[in-house]
């Protein structure tokens, strides 16, 4: 199955996001070897040059590193992964809070609503 | 990357009708190009000139610094928009013909691809479905180790699942130093595998940029942008 990509945003950016998400979510574990560019491009059904560019960007961010002879690996720096995870989480929460405020909830009632929903989902 | 194809002021007239009007173009190795334009825009004329099937009225075109001729045909693999194969022969006969004809043809690779696609080499071309015929034609082209691959409408007339398969075949089999030119109007299906697109309108190049440049600049897919540029 080709990767799910939006039609109206640059492919390169979406590949960076998707690969980053796979690293943050633990689909790729620290120290895991990534498939070759060509194979990843085929899997995603995208141009190999675009995939190459996305991997170079992940390398620039420090999320992957290249070993000259053996290929590309996911960083072993757990702190870096943790920090990026937090960054992502705060983006999601901010987005959520904005939307909740738009439909008229204040901070206290948002908190209460979350608690209630969590309780209910435990049952 | 090296420039593989160079056009200077390439012009083709059919009588009074201008099919190509002063096209200047450079195609580099290592990239997949989409040659995109509506019917009658000059795509196939350009491709035919590139393959020596038509001669330009004026202007220059070179492949690897050579004028079009047997030397360039030896390094350009061409998939025409309809099949020219003898329908009475078997797939394996065509493979034999191609390996006789083209020095860069890899017979083992062709058989390997036939097997992967579950096509029996002993089947006659005429007994095959349209989609299978297209696949056989593409196998023949992609089994060459060429410098330039020119694919004229490689996915027209096959179902979406087969399209995906064909694009995958192109991605997995082209030689990474080669240039691939895909002419099509099924843009949405191919745009993710392209890195550059060339829009051709009434015989002129009106846009030449990367897929992501178009998406970034216009916040549209190449398909969407194409619909704007060529709005009727």
Contacts between the chains, C-beta under 8 A, distances in Angstrom:
chain1	res1	chain2	res2	distance
A	2	B	164	7.0
A	2	B	192	7.3
A	5	B	192	6.4
A	7	B	188	7.1
A	7	B	221	3.7
A	7	B	223	7.0
A	7	B	224	7.1
A	8	B	215	6.4
A	8	B	219	5.6
A	8	B	220	5.6
A	8	B	221	5.5
A	8	B	224	6.9
A	9	B	215	6.0
A	9	B	219	7.8
A	10	B	211	8.0
A	10	B	212	3.9
A	10	B	215	4.6
A	10	B	216	5.1
A	11	B	192	6.1
A	11	B	211	6.4
A	11	B	212	5.8
A	11	B	215	7.2
A	12	B	212	5.2
A	13	B	212	7.9
A	38	B	171	8.0
A	38	B	172	7.7
A	38	B	176	7.7
A	41	B	171	6.4
A	42	B	168	6.2
A	42	B	171	5.2
A	42	B	172	5.5
A	44	B	192	7.9
A	45	B	164	7.0
A	45	B	167	6.5
A	45	B	168	6.8
A	45	B	171	7.3
A	45	B	192	5.8
A	45	B	193	6.5
A	46	B	192	4.8
A	46	B	193	6.3
A	47	B	32	5.8
A	47	B	192	7.0
A	47	B	193	5.2
A	47	B	194	6.2
A	47	B	195	4.7
A	47	B	211	7.6
A	48	B	171	7.1
A	48	B	176	7.2
A	49	B	30	7.2
A	49	B	31	6.8
A	49	B	195	4.9
A	50	B	195	6.4
A	50	B	211	7.7
A	50	B	212	7.1
